[in-house]
Amino acid sequence: MGAPPGYRPSAWVHLLHQLPRADFQLRPVPSGFAPQEQEYQQALLLVAALAGLGLGLSLIFIAVYLIRFCCCRPPEAPGTKSPPPGGGCVTWSCIAALLVGCAGIGIGFYGNSETSDGVSQLSSALLHANHTLSAIDHLVLEMVERLGEAVRTELTTLEEVLTQRTELVAATRGARRQVEAMAQQLQGLAFWRDVPLSPLQVAEDVSFVEEYRWLAYILLLLLELLVCLFTLLGLAKQSKWLVVVMTVMSLLVLILSWGSMGLEAATAVGLSDFCSSPDTYVLNLTQEETGLGSDILSYYFLCNQAVSNPFQQRLTLSQRALANIHSQLQGLEREAVPQFPSAQKPLLSLEETMNVTEGNFHQLVALLHCRGLHKDYGAALRGLCEDALEGLLFLLLFSLLSAGALATALCSLPRAWALFPPSRNPSASCSGSPLSEPLLRARLEPASRRW
């Protein structure tokens, strides 16, 4: 099938589409996009479950590392005040991991923006397609009403005026038959009038879901940014309580990062399967939802020379009827007006009606051509399969960097706070600053002198 203008599957689409897939019994699953099939659903769930496996392994590794750190430390000699060897390296490794996490957050903001741009392009294409379909229905309805009004008023009046000349009455009735035939042909051109599927509703639903997806990622990115910044602040000020709180928050963000990674991976794989060959699935789904014939859908989705215009016959008959009406009206004007001056007014009104109808008809022909709707289809695919997929891959990279950085930080933070100097009084432990102890002694000295 021909690809829409300007759209070609990218290298990322081909790469992700070639990845092997398996169901829960580890049986191979074809990579064709089939979300209604249970085996394909299981394959995507298995892709998402790999992130859950990564989370489990990360938590096991962190737990084993921390248990070994807490239970297998060598005893310190009494009176030893020097920090254990490698302490500075542990702190700097934690700081480096947090800085990598901050870089991943920047990548996440870019990926979230790219995904939002792609979905916005999809929504815009749907809205433009809805405008085109609505314009077709409106033009057809307007022309049919205008022609029906001409039959009921001007042509009826003209027949009454020309009753004395049977040949002129016959010509008027011939024009009536042509007008009625044209109106009947035009009614069949409003192919989207009774269709239950509305591109406007689809665009609104897509925008609604995208708004909450974008907001959820913004909150996740800001949460991780705050965790990284406050952890760095706790390390700089050697505040144990702040480091402990940020350690717990890091564990929460680690779980969220692995969860988002699973969703992003499954969505990227499914989207690559769709984007590798979208025409067949879109054709079948649209035909199922709308009940339209495959000839109409193939004409607009494929728009190539191999598919003929399904409305060509109606358009040709309407064009022929319009030409015959103009010819008959001109003949009536030549023959009837000299003998029946009162026939001039309805004839002029009829000619004006047919001129307006002809202009609307040419506009309708342009709208019914496949170029406009096919261009919207191509824009929707580019937004979904290029920008949105690229944004998903950047979000996947963000989740991966975030998970690695937070796992490293969770292993390093307990060793880092063990190196903090112990506080000697409650005030110092609360403030986290060694400056509070001299100030407390300065306040106690006057009281000791009075005693």
C-alpha positions in Angstrom: 0.0 0.0 0.0 1.2 3.5 -0.7 2.6 5.5 2.1 1.1 8.9 2.9 2.9 12.0 1.6 6.0 12.9 3.7 5.8 9.8 5.9 8.3 6.9 5.8 8.9 4.5 8.7 12.0 5.7 10.6 15.0 3.6 11.5 13.8 3.4 15.1 10.4 2.0 13.8 12.3 -0.7 11.8 14.6 -1.6 14.8 11.8 -1.9 17.4 9.6 -3.8 14.9 12.3 -6.4 14.4 12.6 -7.2 18.1 11.4 -10.7 19.0 8.0 -11.0 20.8 6.6 -13.8 22.9 3.5 -14.6 24.9 3.3 -15.8 28.5 4.2 -19.3 27.4 7.3 -17.9 25.6 5.9 -18.8 22.2 6.9 -16.5 19.4 4.3 -13.9 18.4 4.2 -12.1 15.0 5.2 -8.5 15.1 2.1 -7.3 13.2 0.0 -4.8 15.1 -3.0 -6.7 16.4 -4.1 -5.2 19.8 -7.3 -7.2 19.8 -5.5 -10.5 19.9 -4.7 -12.1 23.3 -1.2 -13.3 22.2 -0.2 -9.8 21.1 -1.5 -8.3 24.4 0.5 -10.8 26.3 3.6 -10.0 24.3 3.3 -6.3 25.2 2.6 -7.1 28.9 5.7 -9.3 28.8 7.7 -6.3 27.6 6.4 -4.2 30.4 7.1 -7.0 32.9 10.8 -6.8 32.0 10.8 -3.4 33.8 9.2 -5.1 36.8 12.0 -7.7 36.7 14.6 -5.0 36.6 12.9 -3.3 39.6 13.0 -6.5 41.5 16.6 -7.2 40.7 17.5 -3.6 41.7 15.8 -3.9 45.0 17.4 -7.2 45.8 20.8 -5.8 44.9 20.3 -2.7 47.0 19.1 -4.8 50.0 22.0 -7.2 49.8 24.5 -4.4 49.5 23.0 -2.5 52.5 22.8 -5.7 54.6 26.4 -6.4 53.9 27.4 -2.8 54.7 25.5 -2.8 58.0 26.4 -6.3 59.2 29.8 -6.9 57.8 31.7 -3.7 58.8 35.0 -4.3 60.6 34.9 -3.1 64.3 36.5 0.3 64.9 39.3 0.7 67.4 38.3 2.7 70.5 39.2 6.4 70.2 39.5 6.2 66.4 38.4 9.5 64.9 39.8 9.2 61.4 37.2 8.4 58.7 37.4 5.0 57.1 39.3 4.7 53.9 37.4 5.3 50.7 34.9 7.6 52.4 35.5 10.5 50.0 35.1 8.2 47.0 31.7 7.0 48.3 30.5 10.6 48.6 31.7 11.6 45.2 30.2 8.5 43.6 26.9 9.4 45.1 27.2 13.0 43.9 28.1 11.8 40.4 25.1 9.5 40.3 22.8 12.3 41.3 24.3 14.6 38.6 23.7 11.8 36.0 20.1 11.7 37.3 19.8 15.5 36.8 21.0 15.1 33.2 18.4 12.4 32.7 15.8 14.8 34.0 16.7 17.2 31.2 16.4 14.4 28.7 13.0 13.6 30.2 11.7 17.2 29.8 12.8 17.1 26.1 11.1 13.7 25.5 7.9 14.8 27.2 7.8 17.9 25.0 8.4 15.9 21.9 5.7 13.4 22.7 3.3 16.2 23.4 4.1 17.9 20.1 3.5 14.6 18.2 0.1 14.1 19.9 -0.8 17.7 19.2 0.0 17.2 15.5 -2.2 14.1 15.5 -5.1 16.1 17.2 -4.6 19.0 14.7 -4.8 16.6 11.7 -8.0 15.0 13.1 -9.6 18.5 13.6 -8.7 19.5 10.0 -10.1 16.3 8.7 -13.3 16.9 10.7 -13.5 20.4 9.2 -13.2 19.0 5.7 -15.9 16.3 6.3 -18.2 18.9 7.9 -17.7 21.3 4.9 -18.6 18.5 2.5 -21.8 17.8 4.4 -22.6 21.5 4.6 -22.1 22.1 0.9 -24.2 19.1 -0.1 -27.0 20.1 2.2 -26.9 23.7 1.1 -27.0 22.8 -2.6 -29.8 20.3 -2.2 -31.9 22.8 -0.2 -31.2 25.5 -2.8 -32.2 23.2 -5.7 -35.3 22.1 -3.8 -36.3 25.7 -3.2 -35.8 26.4 -6.9 -38.2 23.5 -7.9 -40.8 24.6 -5.4 -40.8 28.3 -6.3 -39.2 29.6 -9.5 -39.8 26.5 -11.7 -43.4 26.2 -10.5 -44.0 29.9 -11.2 -42.4 29.5 -14.6 -44.7 26.6 -15.5 -47.7 28.7 -14.5 -46.6 31.6 -16.6 -45.9 29.5 -19.7 -49.1 27.4 -19.7 -50.1 28.7 -23.0 -47.1 27.3 -24.8 -46.9 23.5 -24.3 -43.4 23.2 -25.8 -42.1 25.8 -23.3 -43.9 24.0 -20.4 -42.2 20.8 -21.6 -38.8 22.5 -21.6 -39.5 23.9 -18.1 -40.5 20.4 -16.8 -37.3 19.0 -18.4 -35.3 21.6 -16.4 -37.2 20.5 -13.3 -36.3 16.8 -13.9 -32.7 17.8 -14.3 -32.7 19.8 -11.1 -34.3 16.9 -9.2 -31.8 14.4 -10.7 -28.9 16.6 -9.7 -30.2 17.0 -6.1 -30.6 13.2 -5.9 -27.0 12.7 -7.1 -25.7 15.3 -4.7 -27.3 13.6 -1.7 -25.1 10.5 -2.2 -21.9 12.6 -1.9 -22.4 13.4 1.9 -20.8 10.1 2.8 -20.0 11.1 6.4 -23.4 12.4 7.4 -24.7 9.4 9.4 -21.4 8.0 10.4 -21.2 7.4 14.2 -17.4 8.1 14.4 -16.5 11.7 14.8 -12.9 12.9 14.2 -13.7 15.8 16.5 -14.6 13.5 19.4 -11.5 11.4 18.7 -9.3 14.5 18.8 -10.9 15.7 22.1 -10.4 12.2 23.7 -6.7 12.1 22.5 -6.1 15.7 23.8 -7.7 14.8 27.2 -5.6 11.7 27.7 -2.4 13.6 26.5 -3.1 16.4 28.9 -3.0 14.1 31.9 -0.1 12.1 30.6 2.0 15.3 30.1 1.0 16.5 33.6 1.9 13.2 35.2 5.4 13.2 33.6 6.0 16.8 34.6 5.2 15.9 38.3 7.5 12.9 38.1 10.3 14.9 36.6 9.9 17.7 39.2 9.7 15.1 42.0 13.0 13.5 40.9 14.6 16.9 40.5 13.7 17.9 44.0 15.0 14.6 45.4 18.3 15.1 43.6 18.7 18.7 44.7 17.8 18.1 48.3 20.0 15.0 48.5 22.9 17.1 47.2 22.1 19.8 49.8 22.0 17.2 52.5 25.4 15.9 51.5 26.8 19.4 51.3 25.5 20.4 54.8 26.1 16.9 56.3 22.5 16.8 57.5 21.6 13.2 58.5 17.8 13.7 58.7 17.7 15.3 55.3 19.7 12.5 53.8 17.5 9.9 55.4 14.3 11.5 54.1 15.7 11.8 50.6 16.8 8.2 50.8 13.2 7.1 51.3 12.1 9.5 48.6 14.7 8.1 46.2 13.3 4.6 46.8 9.8 5.8 45.9 11.1 7.6 42.7 13.1 4.5 41.8 9.9 2.4 41.8 8.1 5.1 39.8 11.0 5.2 37.3 10.9 1.5 36.7 7.1 1.6 36.4 7.2 4.4 33.8 10.0 2.5 32.0 7.7 -0.5 31.5 4.9 1.6 30.2 7.2 3.4 27.8 8.8 0.3 26.5 5.5 -1.5 25.8 4.0 1.6 24.2 7.1 2.2 22.0 7.1 -1.5 20.8 3.4 -1.4 20.1 3.6 2.0 18.3 6.5 0.7 16.2 4.4 -2.3 15.1 1.6 0.1 14.1 3.8 2.6 12.3 5.6 -0.1 10.3 2.4 -0.7 8.3 -0.4 1.5 9.4 -2.7 1.5 6.4 -4.2 -2.0 6.8 -5.1 -1.6 10.5 -6.5 1.9 10.0 -8.6 0.8 7.0 -10.0 -2.2 8.9 -10.7 -0.2 12.1 -12.3 2.7 10.3 -14.5 0.4 8.2 -15.6 -1.4 11.4 -16.4 1.8 13.2 -18.1 3.7 10.4 -19.6 1.0 8.2 -18.3 2.8 5.0 -17.4 0.8 2.0 -13.8 -0.2 1.4 -13.7 1.6 -1.9 -14.3 5.0 -0.2 -11.8 4.3 2.6 -9.2 3.0 0.2 -9.5 6.1 -2.0 -8.9 8.5 0.9 -6.3 6.5 2.9 -4.2 5.3 -0.1 -4.9 8.1 -2.7 -3.0 6.6 -5.6 -3.8 6.0 -9.3 -4.7 2.4 -8.6 -7.8 3.4 -6.6 -10.5 5.3 -8.6 -12.7 8.0 -7.1 -15.9 6.2 -5.9 -17.9 9.4 -6.4 -16.8 10.0 -10.0 -20.0 8.8 -11.5 -22.2 10.9 -9.3 -20.0 13.9 -10.0 -20.1 13.3 -13.7 -23.9 13.0 -13.7 -24.2 16.1 -11.6 -21.9 18.1 -13.9 -23.9 16.9 -16.9 -27.2 17.8 -15.3 -25.8 21.3 -14.4 -24.8 21.9 -18.0 -28.2 20.8 -19.3 -30.0 23.1 -16.9 -27.9 26.0 -18.0 -28.6 25.2 -21.6 -32.4 24.8 -21.1 -32.6 28.1 -19.1 -30.8 29.9 -21.9 -33.2 28.5 -24.4 -36.2 29.5 -22.3 -34.8 33.0 -21.9 -34.5 33.3 -25.7 -38.0 31.9 -26.5 -40.1 32.8 -23.5 -39.1 36.3 -22.4 -40.1 38.1 -25.6 -43.6 36.5 -25.4 -44.0 36.4 -21.7 -42.2 39.3 -20.0 -43.3 38.0 -16.5 -41.1 34.9 -17.0 -38.0 37.1 -16.9 -37.9 37.4 -13.1 -38.1 33.6 -12.2 -35.6 32.9 -15.0 -33.1 35.4 -13.6 -33.6 34.0 -10.1 -33.1 30.5 -11.5 -29.9 31.5 -13.3 -28.6 33.1 -10.1 -29.4 30.0 -8.1 -27.6 27.8 -10.7 -24.5 30.0 -10.8 -24.2 29.8 -7.0 -24.8 26.1 -7.1 -22.1 25.7 -9.8 -19.6 27.6 -7.6 -20.4 25.4 -4.6 -20.2 22.3 -6.9 -16.7 23.1 -7.9 -15.7 23.6 -4.3 -17.3 20.3 -3.4 -15.3 18.5 -6.2 -12.1 19.9 -4.7 -13.1 18.8 -1.2 -14.1 15.3 -2.3 -10.7 14.8 -3.9 -8.4 12.5 -1.8 -5.6 15.0 -1.6 -6.9 16.9 1.4 -7.9 14.1 3.7 -4.9 12.0 2.7 -2.6 14.9 3.6 -4.3 15.0 7.1 -3.8 11.3 7.4 -0.1 11.7 6.6 0.3 14.5 9.1 -1.4 12.4 11.8 1.1 9.5 11.1 4.1 11.8 11.1 3.0 13.2 14.5 2.4 9.8 16.0 5.2 7.8 14.4 8.0 10.4 14.3 7.6 13.0 17.1 5.6 11.0 19.6 7.8 7.9 19.1 11.0 9.9 19.4 9.7 11.5 22.6 8.8 8.1 24.0 12.4 6.9 23.4 13.8 9.9 25.1 11.5 9.2 28.1 12.7 5.6 28.1 16.3 6.9 28.3 15.3 9.2 31.1 13.7 6.4 33.0 16.8 4.2 32.5 19.2 6.9 33.6 17.0 7.7 36.6 16.8 4.1 37.7 20.5 3.6 37.5 21.3 6.9 39.2 18.9 6.3 42.0 20.0 2.8 42.6 23.6 4.0 42.9 22.6 6.7 45.2 20.6 4.3 47.4 23.7 2.2 47.8 26.0 5.1 48.5 23.9 7.3 50.8 24.0 5.1 53.9 27.8 4.9 53.6 27.9 8.6 53.1 25.9 9.6 56.1 28.0 7.1 58.2 30.9 9.4 57.5 29.1 12.5 58.9 30.6 13.8 62.2 28.5 12.9 65.2 26.5 15.7 66.9 27.3 16.3 70.6 24.1 18.0 71.7 20.5 18.0 70.6 20.7 21.5 69.2 23.5 20.5 66.9 21.8 17.4 65.7 18.7 19.3 64.9 20.4 22.1 63.1 22.9 19.8 61.3 25.5 22.6 61.6 28.6 22.6 63.9 28.2 26.3 64.5 25.4 25.7 67.0 27.7 24.2 69.7 30.0 27.2 70.3 26.9 29.5 70.5 25.3 27.2 73.1 28.5 27.3 75.2 28.6 31.1 75.0 25.0 31.3 76.4 25.8 28.9 79.3 29.0 30.7 80.5 27.2 33.7 82.2 25.0 31.4 84.2 28.0 29.3 85.5 29.7 32.5 86.7 26.7 33.5 88.8 26.8 30.1 90.6 
